[in-house]
Amino acid sequence: MNPESFTAGERLVSSSYVRQGCEARRAHEQHIRQLLDQGKCPEDGWDESTLELFLNELAIMDSNNFLGNCGVGEREGRVASALVARRHYRFIHGIGRSGDISAVQPKAAGSSLLNKITNSMMLNIIKLAGVHSVASCFVVPMATGMSLTLCFLTLRHKRPKAKYIIWPRIDQKSCFKSMVTAGFEPVVIENVLEGDELRTNLAAVEAKIQELGRDSVLCIHSTTSCFAPRVPDRLEELAVICANYDIPHVVNNAYGLQSSKCMHLIQQGARVGRIDVFVQSLDKNFMVPVGGAVIAGFNDVFIQEISKMYPGRASASPSLDVLITLLSLGSSGYKKLLKERKEMFVYLSIQLKKLAETHKERLLETPHNPISLAMTLETLDGHQDKTVTQLGSMLFIRQVSGARAVPLGSVQTVSGYTFRGFMTHTDNYPCPYLNAAAAIGMKTQDVDLFIKRLDKCLTTVRKEKNKARGMCEVEADKKAEDGVEEVTRKRGNVEDNMDQHSSS
């Protein structure tokens, strides 16, 4: 209510009570005004009443919620279901305009304001997470793979002669398909094995640039967050190569925003060389529903070019989800989650190492991977795909999600390209293994339950293997005994024949 409404209310209720209610409302409005003034994530999270007041105030600014609105166009924010309208807080128009996802909509001032505030808060969070020199970012209603495709399509206009993207191998389908979907030919650079870790082959990257020619290469497409024993690419060295050859550099930072180490690699790469854009998932880093990503970079003009490449308007749902989440958490709440994730990584590594040793396995040494861990599965007859795959199935049936039992020798064809040793990030990794990751939101009880169930599954698989081996041994012994009996029987028959012959 505005001041006139409060004054009118004093004629119905005691003025002291009305003034008290007015002051309470001002406390909520103070939070909103501070957010609009600063464009930063508040230090402390908001309560739900402040959040809902803010969202309702924004929604009222959209034309579909005007009292007496008369819409005669084809897109007037009409919604058949009241439940759907409430689910979206009556933000129906989406964000952006047909030529620019970041543009303001005349029909939807509230949705446009929501979009601007969300992008501003996200820029603040990226800086807080470790990339201090980031210049611009925007939330896009597509997951990481399609967001990468949008970046490649934008670069096409800058490098019309280019047809190749140099890509240090990581066995994850969406990042590979993002390049193919954009119409480019991925040039796969195999990783090098250093100890247990799979690392970037810098010499092969540079040799391939020289072989193909600088102008024919659209960009280098590197990765930060990945499954062990693959570790983040050598971003600083790749950034220097990109700067030396004047080639763009796109970083797949899918779930790296939650890792200070991954963010430090991006910051350092931009400082010593060239990084044009880095893309991260909303659901993996902010615990919101799947369907959104953040495209960020160090050149505001280029990031705006990417936003203008997006065709048409876009769904406001990912922006709304992450806005509500960040306002609920506050920057202090999000920093607490980042700190807890680091602690869970240490705890998971300790518990997984203990379990591995119990089962005569070992935790792979992958110190450059800050999120994912892996333990060997060599004692399970692990070189046989069936046994390793069986363990993965057992874990999934027991409601353990996210763990990956990785056999050797899998062959997978993705968009016409055949990967050998698929999921191991190399043609010939030395041993099969099991992955587990410590991602944002994980709790101690999650680790404990995972270790307990994994222990049971490993024990069960080993018992079944021993039982099968025992049955094979029994069968072999029986065959041997049957063979001896047959030989004895035949020998007896021969002797009987000889005796009969002698008698004759």
C-alpha positions in Angstrom: 0.0 0.0 0.0 1.1 3.6 -0.7 1.1 6.4 2.0 -2.4 7.5 0.9 -3.8 4.0 1.5 -2.2 3.9 5.0 -3.7 7.3 5.8 -7.1 6.1 4.7 -6.7 3.0 6.9 -6.2 5.2 9.9 -9.9 6.1 9.7 -10.8 2.4 10.2 -8.1 1.2 12.6 -6.1 3.0 15.3 -3.5 5.2 13.7 -0.7 3.8 16.0 -1.5 0.3 14.7 -1.5 1.4 11.1 1.8 3.2 11.6 3.3 0.1 13.1 2.2 -1.9 10.0 3.6 0.8 7.7 7.0 0.5 9.4 6.9 -3.2 9.0 6.3 -2.8 5.3 9.1 -0.3 5.0 11.5 -2.9 6.4 10.6 -5.2 3.5 10.8 -2.4 1.0 14.2 -1.3 2.3 15.6 -4.7 1.2 14.1 -4.3 -2.2 15.3 -0.8 -2.6 18.9 -1.8 -1.6 18.8 -4.7 -4.2 17.7 -2.3 -7.0 20.3 0.3 -6.0 23.3 -2.1 -5.7 22.4 -4.9 -8.1 24.3 -7.3 -5.8 23.3 -10.5 -3.9 22.3 -9.4 -0.4 24.7 -10.5 2.3 21.9 -12.2 4.3 19.1 -14.1 2.7 15.6 -12.7 2.5 12.5 -14.2 4.2 9.7 -15.6 2.1 7.4 -12.7 2.7 9.9 -10.2 1.4 10.6 -12.4 -1.6 6.9 -12.8 -2.5 6.3 -9.1 -2.0 9.1 -8.3 -4.4 8.0 -10.8 -7.0 4.3 -9.7 -6.8 5.3 -6.1 -7.2 7.4 -7.0 -10.3 4.6 -9.1 -11.8 2.0 -6.3 -11.5 4.2 -4.3 -13.8 3.7 -6.7 -16.7 0.8 -5.9 -19.1 -0.9 -9.2 -18.8 -1.6 -8.3 -15.1 -2.9 -4.8 -15.7 -6.4 -4.3 -14.5 -8.6 -3.8 -17.6 -5.9 -4.8 -20.0 -7.2 -5.4 -23.6 -4.8 -7.6 -25.5 -5.5 -8.1 -29.3 -2.2 -9.5 -30.4 -1.0 -13.1 -30.8 1.1 -13.1 -27.6 -0.7 -11.3 -24.8 0.3 -13.4 -21.8 -2.9 -15.4 -21.7 -2.6 -18.6 -19.6 -5.4 -21.2 -19.5 -4.5 -22.7 -16.1 -4.5 -20.7 -12.9 -2.1 -23.2 -11.4 0.4 -22.6 -14.2 0.1 -18.8 -13.7 0.8 -19.2 -9.9 3.7 -21.6 -10.6 5.4 -18.8 -12.6 4.3 -16.0 -10.2 2.3 -14.6 -13.2 5.5 -13.8 -15.2 4.1 -14.9 -18.5 5.9 -12.8 -21.1 9.4 -14.3 -20.6 12.6 -12.3 -21.1 14.1 -10.4 -24.0 12.8 -9.4 -27.4 12.9 -11.2 -30.7 16.4 -9.7 -31.5 18.1 -9.7 -28.1 17.6 -11.9 -25.0 18.8 -9.1 -22.8 16.6 -6.4 -24.3 13.8 -4.7 -22.3 10.2 -5.6 -23.3 7.7 -2.7 -23.4 4.9 -5.1 -22.4 6.8 -6.6 -19.5 8.6 -4.0 -17.4 8.5 -6.3 -14.4 9.9 -9.3 -16.2 12.6 -7.1 -17.8 13.6 -5.8 -14.4 13.7 -9.4 -13.1 16.1 -10.3 -15.9 18.4 -7.3 -15.4 18.6 -7.9 -11.6 19.3 -11.6 -12.0 22.1 -11.0 -14.4 23.6 -8.3 -12.2 23.4 -10.6 -9.1 25.0 -13.4 -11.1 27.9 -11.2 -12.1 28.4 -10.5 -8.4 28.3 -14.2 -7.5 30.9 -15.1 -10.2 33.2 -12.5 -8.8 32.6 -13.8 -5.3 33.4 -17.3 -6.5 36.9 -16.2 -7.7 36.7 -14.7 -11.3 37.2 -11.1 -10.1 37.8 -9.6 -13.6 34.7 -10.9 -15.3 33.1 -8.1 -17.2 29.6 -9.4 -18.2 27.3 -12.3 -18.0 23.7 -13.3 -18.7 21.4 -16.2 -17.8 20.2 -18.2 -20.8 17.3 -20.7 -20.7 19.3 -23.5 -22.1 21.5 -26.1 -20.5 25.3 -26.1 -20.9 25.5 -27.9 -24.2 23.2 -25.6 -26.2 24.7 -22.6 -24.5 28.1 -23.6 -25.8 26.5 -24.0 -29.3 25.3 -20.4 -29.1 28.8 -19.3 -28.3 30.3 -21.2 -31.3 27.6 -19.8 -33.6 28.5 -16.2 -32.5 32.2 -16.9 -33.2 31.3 -18.1 -36.7 30.6 -14.4 -37.7 34.0 -13.4 -36.5 35.9 -16.3 -38.1 34.0 -17.1 -41.4 36.9 -19.3 -42.7 37.0 -21.5 -39.6 35.7 -25.1 -39.7 37.5 -26.8 -36.9 37.3 -26.7 -33.1 40.3 -28.1 -31.1 39.0 -30.1 -28.2 41.0 -31.9 -25.5 39.1 -35.1 -25.1 36.5 -35.4 -22.3 34.0 -38.2 -22.6 30.8 -36.3 -22.1 28.3 -36.3 -25.0 26.7 -32.9 -24.8 29.9 -30.8 -25.0 31.0 -32.9 -28.0 27.6 -32.5 -29.7 27.5 -28.8 -29.0 30.3 -28.4 -31.6 28.7 -30.7 -34.2 25.3 -29.0 -33.8 27.0 -25.6 -34.5 28.3 -27.1 -37.8 31.9 -27.5 -36.9 34.3 -30.4 -37.0 35.7 -31.3 -33.6 39.4 -32.1 -33.6 39.9 -34.5 -30.7 43.2 -34.1 -28.8 43.9 -37.2 -26.8 45.0 -36.7 -23.2 48.4 -37.7 -21.7 48.7 -40.0 -18.6 50.7 -38.5 -15.8 50.6 -40.8 -12.9 46.9 -41.6 -12.5 45.8 -38.3 -14.0 44.8 -37.6 -17.6 46.0 -34.2 -18.5 46.1 -31.8 -21.5 48.5 -32.6 -24.3 49.7 -29.1 -25.0 52.2 -30.1 -27.6 49.5 -31.9 -29.6 47.2 -28.8 -29.4 49.9 -26.5 -30.7 50.9 -29.0 -33.4 47.3 -29.3 -34.6 47.0 -25.5 -34.9 50.1 -25.4 -37.0 48.9 -28.3 -39.1 45.3 -26.9 -39.7 46.3 -23.3 -40.0 45.2 -20.5 -37.6 42.4 -19.2 -39.7 40.7 -22.6 -40.1 40.4 -23.0 -36.3 37.3 -21.5 -34.7 38.5 -21.8 -31.1 40.0 -24.1 -28.5 37.2 -25.7 -26.4 38.6 -26.5 -23.0 37.1 -28.0 -19.8 37.4 -27.4 -16.1 34.9 -29.6 -14.3 35.2 -33.3 -15.2 35.2 -36.9 -13.9 38.4 -38.2 -12.4 40.9 -39.4 -13.4 40.5 -36.7 -16.1 41.5 -33.4 -14.5 40.8 -29.8 -15.5 42.6 -28.7 -18.6 45.8 -26.7 -18.3 43.9 -23.4 -18.8 46.7 -21.0 -18.3 48.9 -22.7 -20.9 46.0 -23.0 -23.3 45.1 -19.4 -22.8 48.7 -18.4 -23.7 48.6 -20.5 -26.9 45.3 -18.9 -27.8 46.8 -15.4 -27.3 49.9 -16.3 -29.3 48.0 -17.6 -32.3 45.1 -15.1 -31.9 42.5 -17.9 -31.6 39.4 -17.6 -29.4 39.1 -19.7 -26.3 35.8 -21.2 -25.0 35.7 -22.9 -21.6 33.2 -25.5 -20.6 32.9 -24.7 -16.8 29.7 -26.8 -16.4 29.9 -27.4 -12.6 33.1 -25.5 -12.0 31.6 -22.3 -10.5 31.3 -24.1 -7.2 35.0 -24.8 -7.1 37.5 -22.1 -6.2 40.2 -24.0 -8.0 38.3 -24.1 -11.3 37.4 -20.5 -11.0 41.1 -19.6 -10.2 42.2 -21.4 -13.4 39.8 -19.2 -15.4 40.9 -16.0 -13.7 44.6 -16.9 -14.2 44.0 -17.9 -17.8 42.4 -14.6 -18.6 45.2 -12.8 -16.8 48.1 -14.4 -18.6 46.5 -15.2 -22.0 43.1 -15.4 -23.7 39.7 -16.7 -22.5 36.7 -15.3 -24.5 33.8 -17.0 -22.7 33.1 -19.5 -20.0 29.8 -21.3 -19.6 28.3 -22.9 -16.4 25.2 -24.8 -15.5 22.5 -23.3 -13.2 21.3 -26.6 -11.8 24.8 -28.0 -11.0 26.0 -24.8 -9.3 22.9 -23.3 -7.7 20.6 -26.3 -7.0 17.7 -25.2 -9.2 15.8 -27.3 -11.9 17.6 -28.2 -15.1 17.3 -25.9 -18.0 19.5 -22.9 -17.5 23.1 -21.7 -17.8 25.2 -18.7 -17.3 27.4 -17.3 -20.2 30.1 -15.1 -18.9 33.3 -13.4 -20.2 35.8 -10.6 -20.0 34.6 -8.5 -22.9 31.2 -6.9 -22.4 30.8 -6.3 -26.2 31.4 -9.9 -27.1 29.0 -11.2 -24.4 26.3 -8.9 -25.7 26.9 -10.2 -29.2 26.2 -13.7 -27.9 23.0 -12.6 -26.2 21.8 -11.0 -29.5 22.5 -14.3 -31.3 19.7 -16.0 -29.3 16.6 -16.0 -31.6 13.4 -14.8 -30.1 12.2 -14.3 -26.6 13.1 -16.7 -23.9 11.6 -18.4 -20.8 12.0 -16.5 -17.6 11.8 -19.7 -15.5 15.6 -20.2 -15.1 16.2 -16.6 -14.2 13.3 -16.6 -11.8 14.5 -19.8 -10.1 18.1 -18.6 -9.6 16.9 -15.2 -8.5 14.7 -16.7 -5.8 17.4 -19.1 -4.7 20.1 -16.4 -4.4 17.8 -14.0 -2.5 16.8 -16.8 -0.2 20.5 -17.8 0.5 22.1 -14.4 0.4 25.8 -14.2 -0.4 26.7 -15.5 3.0 24.5 -18.5 2.6 26.0 -19.3 -0.8 29.6 -18.9 0.5 28.7 -21.3 3.3 27.6 -23.9 0.7 30.9 -23.5 -1.1 32.8 -24.0 2.1 30.8 -27.1 3.0 31.4 -28.5 -0.4 35.1 -28.3 0.1 34.8 -30.0 3.4 32.7 -32.8 1.9 35.3 -33.4 -0.8 37.9 -34.0 1.9 35.6 -36.2 3.9 34.5 -38.2 0.8 38.2 -38.7 -0.2 39.1 -40.0 3.3 36.1 -42.4 3.5 36.5 -43.7 -0.1 40.2 -44.3 0.5 39.5 -46.3 3.6 36.9 -48.4 1.8 39.2 -48.9 -1.2 41.9 -50.3 1.1 39.4 -52.6 2.9 38.6 -54.2 -0.5 42.3 -54.3 -1.6 41.7 -51.4 -4.1 43.2 -47.9 -4.0 42.0 -44.3 -4.4 43.5 -42.9 -7.6 45.8 -40.0 -7.1 44.2 -37.0 -8.9 45.2 -33.9 -6.9 44.3 -31.6 -9.8 40.6 -32.6 -9.7 38.8 -30.6 -7.0 35.4 -32.2 -7.3 35.5 -35.8 -8.5 37.3 -38.8 -7.1 37.9 -42.4 -8.4 38.9 -45.7 -6.9 40.2 -48.7 -8.8 38.1 -51.9 -9.4 41.0 -54.2 -10.3 40.2 -57.0 -7.9 36.7 -57.6 -9.3 38.0 -59.2 -12.4 37.6 -55.6 -13.5 38.9 -56.1 -17.0 35.7 -57.9 -17.7 33.1 -55.3 -18.6 30.2 -57.4 -17.2 31.5 -57.4 -13.6 32.1 -53.6 -13.4 28.8 -52.8 -15.1 27.1 -55.1 -12.6 28.4 -53.1 -9.7 27.1 -49.9 -11.3 23.7 -51.4 -11.7 23.6 -52.7 -8.1 24.4 -49.2 -6.9 21.7 -47.6 -9.0 19.1 -50.2 -7.8 20.0 -49.3 -4.3 19.3 -45.6 -5.0 22.9 -44.5 -5.3 22.8 -41.9 -8.1 25.8 -40.1 -9.6 28.4 -42.8 -9.0 29.8 -44.2 -12.3 31.3 -47.7 -12.6 33.7 -47.4 -15.6 34.8 -50.5 -17.4 37.6 -50.7 -19.9 37.3 -51.1 -23.6 33.8 -49.5 -24.1 33.3 -48.2 -27.7 30.8 -45.4 -28.3 29.9 -43.5 -31.4 28.8 -39.9 -30.9 27.6 -37.8 -33.9 29.6 -40.1 -36.2 32.8 -40.0 -34.2 33.9 -43.3 -32.5 35.5 -43.1 -29.0 37.4 -46.1 -27.8 37.6 -46.5 -24.0 34.5 -44.3 -23.8 34.0 -42.7 -20.3 37.6 -43.2 -19.4 38.6 -40.1 -21.5 41.4 -42.1 -23.3 41.7 -45.1 -25.5 43.6 -47.3 -23.0 43.4 -46.4 -19.3 45.3 -48.8 -17.1 42.4 -50.0 -14.9 38.6 -49.9 -14.4 37.3 -47.6 -11.7 34.4 -46.1 -9.8 33.7 -42.3 -9.8 32.1 -40.3 -7.0 31.8 -36.5 -6.8 31.5 -34.0 -3.9 29.2 -31.4 -5.4 27.4 -28.4 -3.8 24.7 -29.4 -1.3 26.2 -32.8 -0.4 25.9 -33.6 3.3 27.9 -35.9 5.6 25.0 -38.4 5.8 25.1 -38.6 2.0 28.7 -39.7 2.1 28.1 -42.2 4.9 25.2 -43.8 3.2 27.1 -44.0 -0.1 30.1 -45.7 1.5 27.8 -48.1 3.4 25.9 -49.2 0.3 29.1 -49.3 -1.9 30.7 -51.6 0.7 27.7 -53.9 0.6 27.7 -54.0 -3.2 31.4 -54.7 -3.4 31.1 -57.5 -0.9 28.2 -59.0 -2.8 29.9 -58.8 -6.2 33.0 -60.4 -4.7 30.9 -63.2 -3.1 29.1 -63.9 -6.4 32.5 -63.9 -8.2 33.9 -66.4 -5.7 30.8 -68.5 -5.9 31.0 -68.6 -9.7 34.7 -69.5 -9.5 34.0 -72.3 -7.0 31.3 -73.7 -9.3 33.7 -73.6 -12.2 36.3 -75.4 -10.1 33.8 -78.1 -9.0 32.7 -78.5 -12.6 36.3 -78.8 -13.7 37.0 -81.4 -11.0 33.9 -83.4 -12.0 35.0 -83.3 -15.6 38.5 -84.5 -14.5 37.0 -87.3 -12.4 34.7 -88.3 -15.3 37.7 -88.3 -17.6 39.6 -90.6 -15.2 36.7 -92.9 -14.9 36.3 -93.1 -18.7 40.0 -93.9 -19.1 39.7 -96.6 -16.5 36.7 -98.0 -18.1 38.3 -98.1 -21.5 41.4 -99.7 -20.1 39.3 -102.3 -18.4 37.5 -103.1 -21.7 40.9 -103.4 -23.4 42.2 -105.8 -20.7 39.0 -107.9 -20.9 39.4 -108.2 -24.6 43.0 -109.3 -24.3 42.1 -111.9 -21.7 39.4 -113.3 -24.0 41.8 -113.4 -26.9 44.4 -115.3 -24.7 41.8 -117.9 -23.7 40.9 -118.5 -27.3 
